[in-house]
């Protein structure tokens, strides 16, 4: 087991910025360069949960489109894909060819590109409008934000070559519309589908072997465990948990156990990366596996920011932590480009404070993790 160095120690080691009197002009952010806004309120009332394709040329995200004048906006997120645009120096300049891939009226979340099938996308969808009047969900205290768990939600995949902005044939990978199944991602080799299910009444993490069809529970602890992702080498998973039932999500990491023939049959050596009085969620590995980014309410519940934990390279090491983003409004759901050069996230740093997509160069930390 290892521990995360406290915030004051990280500051002393110059791993987190030391704050002084605010300058007259906006200061550079600790872990990213100038941010480029990819979506805007003229097209989307809100957009978020964004990830890159394996070649770094496309993104997937969920959004609610702004309705035509006099029309009513959709109640639920739709799933979209878009092409990234680049200039002559291969610097991203925006997105184009925005295409909806989910059925009209359905509720959708957690899009993810298949790592070995270039045109295949998976996401969670209800396929039709949810019928439950009061679906269970996660909510922090009296906050207006509520994360719903409609029982019709299941994981589907779509061939992007067949997506034309209206409806594309969907193939169900996991779920039977009896319990919420979502928050899916796939192992780097394309063999294992990782996901969260509420079939036991609580959020638990499972894996489906797409080669054999075997379904294996990985994390069945009390409370809501979800948002899982594989490490870049496919040997670990990272996730967040309401393990204490206090609505304060914490970030965990665990090692995966494989059989001699390569089947995945469990998780072990679980370690808690955050242990505080804040909501810490949406953890995501850096492509080299050396760190994890996540969002936290540490600065305030009206101003979530992205933080990064640099994992130790030796047993017993100290995992250093730093702040990555610094701007008014929430910055959440960070995801790296495949080459690790860019960070993509959902932010509210626009004038209207609506959730939109942002992209910026990732600035690696200068101080490596230390060991005891």
N, C-alpha and C positions, 0 to 999 in steps of 0.2 A: 504494500500500500504506500501511496505517496500523498503529500499534502500540497495544497495550493498556497503559495506565499501570500500573506495578507496585503491589502492595498497599500498600507504605509511602507512596507518593506519594498514592494515593487517600485514605489516612488523613490525611495532612497537609492535604489540601484539604477535609477534613471530609466526604468523600464516603462513607467507611466509618467506622463508629463507632470511637472510640478506647476500648480496653478498660482499665478500672481495677479496683479492688477490687470483687468481685461484691456487689451490694446484698442486703439481707435479703429483699426480695421480688423476684419475677421482673421483670427489666427489659423494657421494650417492645422488640419486635423491630425491626431496622433498616428493613425495607421493607414490613412488613405489620402490620395491626391485629390485634386479638384473633381467634384462629382458632376456627372452628366445625367440629366433627367431624361429617361427613356419614354415614359408615358406621361400624359397630361390630362387634366380634368375636362378639357374640351371633348375628349374621346371617352374617357373612363371616369365614372364617379369615384371609383377606387380600384386599385390594382395591387397585387402583391404575390407573395410566395413564388419566387422566381428562381429558375435553375438553367444552367447552360446545357447544350447538347454536347456529346463527347468530342466533337471537333471544334467546339467553341464558336460556331457560326450562327447558331440559333438559340433562342431562349423559350421557355415555357412559363406561363404565369396565369393566375386566376384574376378575373376582373368583372366588374359590373359596368356595362356600357351606359353612357348617358343616353337617355331615351330621346326620341324626337319630341319637338315641342308639343305639349298637350298629352303626351303619352306617359305611362307609369313605368318606372324603372323595374327591372327584374328584382325579385326578392333574394335571389341566390347568385353566387359566383358562377360564371361560365369559365371554361378553360380555353386559353389561347396559345398559339405559337407565333413567333415572329422571327424574321431574319435580322441579324445584326448588320448594320452598315459600317463600312470602314473607309478611311481616306487612303491616299497613296502611300502613307507610312504605316498602314495597317493599324491605325488608331481608331477605336470605335467612335462613330459620330451620331448614331441613332438606331432606330429599328424601322423595318418596312415589312410589307407583306403580312400584316397582322391577320391571322385566321382563327376563327372559332372552331373548335373541334368537338365540343360537347353538345348533347341534345338540348334543344330549346326548352327552357323552363326547368331543367334539372338543376340540382345542387351539386357543386363540384369543388374539389380541393386536391392539393398534393400531386401536381404533375411531375413526371420524371421521364427523361429520355432513356430508352434501352441502351445499354453500353456497347452491345455488339450488333444490333440491328439498326442501321442508320435512320430508317424511316418509321420506327416504331416508338410510340409514346404511350406511357401508362399514366392513369390518374384515377382518383376516386370519384364516383358519380352515383347519383340516385337513379339515373336513366330517365326518370319522369319526375314531375314535381313531388316533393315529399308530402306524405299525407298525414303524418303524425302532427297533431296540433301543438304538442308540447314535448319535443324531443329532449332527452337528457343532454347535459353539456357541462363544460368547465367554465366557471366564473370566479373571478377573484373578488370575494366579499360582495360589496354593493356596486361594483363597477358595472358600467353600462355594457362593456364588452363581454360577449358570451360566445363560447366556442361550442356549437351545437353538434350532437352526435345522432343524426337521423339513422334509424335502423335500416333504411333502404340503401344506405351508402355501401358500395362495394368497389373493388378495384377492377378496372377495365383496361384494355389496350386498344390502340387504334393505329392503322396504317396511315401515315401522314400523306401518302400519295393519293389516298382516297378522300382526304379532307378538303372540302371546297368552301367552307365557311357556313354551311347550313347543317348538315348532319353526315357523319361518316359511320360505317358499320363498326360496332363495338364488340369486342370479345371479352367475356367475363373471365378474369383470372382468379379471383378470390371473393368469397362472400355469397350469401344466399338471401339477402334482404331481410333477415331476421334479427341481425345485430350489426351495428356500425363496424365496418371494416374499411380502413383508410390508412393514410400516412405511410404509403408504400414507397420502396426504393429497391433497386436490384444490385446484387453483388457485381463487382467489376468484371467477372467472367461471364455474367449473364445467366448463371445457373440458379441462384437463390433469390426468391422474392421475400423481402422483409416488410412487415406491416404490423399495425396495431389493430386489435379486435376488442370489442366490448361484449363478447359472447358470455363472459362470466359475470357481467355486471360492472366490471372495472376494466380499465384499459390495460391490456397485456400485450406483450410483443411475441410474435410468431414468425416462423420462416417456412416457406414452401419451396421444396426442391422441385424446380420446373423440369428436371430430367426424370425423376422417379415419381413425382407427385406426392411424396411424403411430406406431411405437415408436422412441424416440431415446435413446441413452446420453448421460448428462450428466456423471457423475463415474466414471471408470474407473481411478483411481489404485491403486497397490499397497496392499493392506491392506483392512480392513473399513470401508467408507463407508456410512453409513445414517442412519436417523432424520431424513429430510429434511422440511422444511416450506417453503411459499411465504411470501414477505413479503406484507404486507397489500395492496400494489399489484401483486403478481404478477410483479414484475420481478427478484426475487432468490430464492435459496434459502439456507437455513441447515441445517447437518448436522454430524454428529460423525464422526471417523475415527480408526481405529487405524493411521494412515499409517506409523508407524515400526515396527509389528509388536511393540511392547513392552507391549501391553494397557493403555496409558495413553491413553485417548481424548482427542482435542482437538477444539475447535469451529472450524468453517470457515463462510465465507459466500462466495457467488459470484453474479455477475450472469448473467442469462439472455439468450440471443440469439434474436431473432425474425426471421422473414422479413417481407417487405412485406405478405403476406396474413394475418399474425397467427400463423403456425405457429411452434412453438418448436423450434429445431433445434440447441441447444447451450448450454453454460455457459462463461463466461470470467471473467477477473479474479478468480480465487480468492484469498481472504485468510484467513490463519490468525488466529483471535481469541484462542486460548489456546495457550500453549507452555510447559508446565511438567511436573513429575513427578507430576501427579495425574490422576485419571480425571474428565474433564469431558464431560458427555453431556446428552441430552434438551434441546437448545436450542429456544427458542420465541420468536417475535417478539411484541412489544407491538403492540396494534392500530394505533397511530399510526406504526409502523415505526421509531421512534426508539431502541429498545433491544431487547436479547435477554436473556431469563432462561435459566438452565441450572443443573444440579446439579453439584457438584464434591466430590471427596474431600479438598479442601484442609485441612479441619479434622480429618479422619481417616476411615478407611474404615468405621468403625462409626458415624460421625456426618456423613453427607453433608449439605450445606446448599445452599440456592438462592442463586446469585449473579446479578448483572445487569451487562451491558455496555451502556453508553450510547454509541451509535454517533456518530461525528463527523458534523457537518453540512457540512463542507467538505473538499475533497481535502487530504490530508496532515495531517488532524486527528488528535488523540489520543482514542482510545476509552476513556472512564473506566469504572471497575468498582467495584462495591460489593457487600457482603453483604446479602441480603434476609431470610433466615430465621435464627433462632438458638434452637435447642431441642435437648434430648437426643434421640437417635435420628435416623434418616435422614429428610431432607426432599428429595424428588426429583420429577421429572416435572412441573414447573410449567406451567400454562397459564392464559392470561388470558381473562376474559369478553370478549364482543365490544365492550363499551363501555370496556374497560380499567380498570374500577373494582374488579374482584375478581380474586384470584389463587387458583387451584384447584391442589392438588398432592397427592402421596402422601406421607404422613408416618408416623412411628413414635413419636409423642409421647404415646401412651397408656400406661397402666400396664403392659400386657402386651407392649408394644413390637411389636405386630403392625402390618403395613402397612394403613393405612386412608386414607380421603379427607378432606381438610381444605380449608376455604374461609375466606378472610380478605380484608378491604379492602386494596387495594394502595396503598401510600404512595409517591408519586413522589419521586424525589430532588430536593434543593434546588439542587444545583450542576450547571449545564449542562456539556456536553463542551467542551473547550478546543481551540484550533487552534494550530499552530506559528506 
